[in-house]
Amino acid sequence: MKEIILSIVAGLAVGILFKCLKLPIPAPPVLAGVLGIVGVYLGGLVGEWIMNYFK
């Protein structure tokens, strides 16, 4: 839970900083970004499963 809160706080800080500097927000479109993160997470799970399967 601590990591989730720290991630949200860090994301908010970066978003505020970029807005104050009038820079584009360094994030992909919402749906594409979320799906990308889910894909990376699932890929990690599958990779771990494959590695454990062949040990």
MDAnalysis code that builds the backbone (N, CA, C; Angstrom):
import MDAnalysis as mda
import numpy as np

u = mda.Universe.empty(165, n_residues=55, atom_resindex=np.repeat(np.arange(55), 3), trajectory=True)
u.add_TopologyAttr("name", ["N", "CA", "C"] * 55)
u.add_TopologyAttr("resid", np.arange(1, 56))
u.add_TopologyAttr("resname", ["MET", "LYS", "GLU", "ILE", "ILE", "LEU", "SER", "ILE", "VAL", "ALA", "GLY", "LEU", "ALA", "VAL", "GLY", "ILE", "LEU", "PHE", "LYS", "CYS", "LEU", "LYS", "LEU", "PRO", "ILE", "PRO", "ALA", "PRO", "PRO", "VAL", "LEU", "ALA", "GLY", "VAL", "LEU", "GLY", "ILE", "VAL", "GLY", "VAL", "TYR", "LEU", "GLY", "GLY", "LEU", "VAL", "GLY", "GLU", "TRP", "ILE", "MET", "ASN", "TYR", "PHE", "LYS"])
u.atoms.positions = np.array([
    [0.823, -1.196, 0.000],
    [0.000, 0.000, 0.000],
    [0.863, 1.254, 0.000],
    [2.001, 1.178, 0.691],
    [2.908, 2.332, 0.757],
    [3.400, 2.717, -0.640],
    [3.730, 1.702, -1.460],
    [4.221, 1.968, -2.814],
    [3.160, 2.650, -3.669],
    [1.912, 2.255, -3.485],
    [0.812, 2.852, -4.259],
    [0.664, 4.325, -3.911],
    [0.696, 4.630, -2.626],
    [0.560, 6.023, -2.191],
    [1.741, 6.855, -2.687],
    [2.951, 6.317, -2.569],
    [4.130, 7.040, -3.050],
    [4.079, 7.252, -4.566],
    [3.589, 6.276, -5.303],
    [3.466, 6.411, -6.754],
    [2.468, 7.500, -7.123],
    [1.351, 7.536, -6.423],
    [0.345, 8.564, -6.700],
    [0.891, 9.946, -6.376],
    [1.563, 10.080, -5.222],
    [2.133, 11.371, -4.824],
    [3.195, 11.822, -5.836],
    [4.054, 10.898, -6.258],
    [5.090, 11.244, -7.237],
    [4.458, 11.646, -8.567],
    [3.446, 10.915, -8.994],
    [2.752, 11.254, -10.239],
    [2.090, 12.616, -10.170],
    [1.452, 12.922, -9.047],
    [0.832, 14.237, -8.872],
    [1.877, 15.343, -8.910],
    [3.008, 15.113, -8.243],
    [4.070, 16.119, -8.217],
    [4.615, 16.380, -9.625],
    [4.843, 15.327, -10.377],
    [5.352, 15.485, -11.748],
    [4.318, 16.191, -12.617],
    [3.051, 15.804, -12.484],
    [1.999, 16.452, -13.267],
    [1.897, 17.935, -12.968],
    [1.953, 18.303, -11.695],
    [1.888, 19.721, -11.303],
    [3.103, 20.475, -11.825],
    [4.283, 19.878, -11.687],
    [5.509, 20.520, -12.175],
    [5.456, 20.763, -13.677],
    [5.036, 19.775, -14.433],
    [4.964, 19.934, -15.889],
    [3.924, 20.987, -16.273],
    [2.796, 21.027, -15.579],
    [1.769, 22.032, -15.873],
    [2.292, 23.432, -15.573],
    [2.990, 23.598, -14.444],
    [3.538, 24.901, -14.073],
    [4.598, 25.367, -15.066],
    [5.361, 24.430, -15.618],
    [6.382, 24.774, -16.615],
    [5.804, 24.860, -18.026],
    [4.497, 24.632, -18.145],
    [3.783, 24.671, -19.423],
    [4.378, 23.700, -20.438],
    [4.679, 22.513, -19.957],
    [5.191, 21.440, -20.802],
    [4.089, 20.405, -20.997],
    [4.147, 19.649, -22.088],
    [3.151, 18.570, -22.254],
    [3.378, 17.484, -21.200],
    [2.297, 16.924, -20.716],
    [2.390, 15.891, -19.681],
    [3.046, 14.645, -20.282],
    [4.076, 14.100, -19.598],
    [4.814, 12.947, -20.143],
    [4.102, 11.624, -19.911],
    [2.909, 11.504, -20.470],
    [2.146, 10.267, -20.308],
    [1.407, 9.980, -21.608],
    [1.239, 8.711, -21.926],
    [0.470, 8.373, -23.123],
    [-1.014, 8.634, -22.880],
    [-1.824, 8.570, -23.930],
    [-3.266, 8.691, -23.727],
    [-3.731, 7.701, -22.661],
    [-4.768, 8.052, -21.961],
    [-5.184, 7.308, -20.763],
    [-5.364, 5.812, -21.022],
    [-6.204, 5.442, -21.959],
    [-6.478, 4.022, -22.176],
    [-5.237, 3.285, -22.663],
    [-4.519, 3.880, -23.598],
    [-3.316, 3.226, -24.118],
    [-2.272, 3.062, -23.010],
    [-2.147, 4.055, -22.156],
    [-1.187, 3.968, -21.062],
    [-1.533, 2.876, -20.072],
    [-2.799, 2.806, -19.709],
    [-3.237, 1.779, -18.758],
    [-3.054, 0.390, -19.354],
    [-3.429, 0.221, -20.609],
    [-3.272, -1.089, -21.249],
    [-1.799, -1.462, -21.387],
    [-0.958, -0.478, -21.641],
    [0.483, -0.743, -21.716],
    [1.029, -1.232, -20.386],
    [0.614, -0.589, -19.304],
    [1.059, -0.993, -17.970],
    [0.553, -2.394, -17.642],
    [-0.703, -2.674, -17.965],
    [-1.257, -4.010, -17.732],
    [-0.492, -5.051, -18.545],
    [-0.161, -4.714, -19.788],
    [0.599, -5.636, -20.630],
    [1.974, -5.938, -20.069],
    [2.654, -4.916, -19.564],
    [3.979, -5.128, -18.969],
    [3.859, -6.012, -17.726],
    [2.870, -5.755, -16.909],
    [2.667, -6.554, -15.696],
    [2.375, -8.015, -16.051],
    [1.455, -8.221, -16.989],
    [1.120, -9.595, -17.381],
    [2.307, -10.291, -18.033],
    [3.078, -9.548, -18.816],
    [4.280, -10.126, -19.423],
    [5.272, -10.580, -18.367],
    [5.403, -9.796, -17.299],
    [6.282, -10.193, -16.200],
    [5.796, -11.458, -15.512],
    [4.486, -11.546, -15.326],
    [3.927, -12.757, -14.704],
    [4.143, -13.982, -15.582],
    [3.895, -13.832, -16.881],
    [4.078, -14.963, -17.803],
    [5.548, -15.345, -17.873],
    [6.436, -14.354, -17.920],
    [7.870, -14.644, -17.946],
    [8.319, -15.396, -16.707],
    [7.809, -14.992, -15.552],
    [8.143, -15.684, -14.310],
    [7.614, -17.110, -14.330],
    [6.393, -17.291, -14.842],
    [5.810, -18.629, -14.930],
    [6.655, -19.530, -15.832],
    [7.079, -18.987, -16.975],
    [7.891, -19.762, -17.923],
    [9.230, -20.144, -17.301],
    [9.865, -19.187, -16.617],
    [11.145, -19.479, -15.988],
    [11.018, -20.558, -14.907],
    [9.946, -20.474, -14.128],
    [9.742, -21.491, -13.087],
    [9.379, -22.846, -13.692],
    [8.692, -22.861, -14.819],
    [8.291, -24.098, -15.473],
    [9.509, -24.880, -15.962],
    [10.516, -24.174, -16.480],
    [11.680, -24.847, -17.057],
    [12.798, -25.092, -16.046],
    [12.595, -24.737, -14.786],
    [13.630, -25.010, -13.784],
    [13.500, -26.406, -13.240],
])
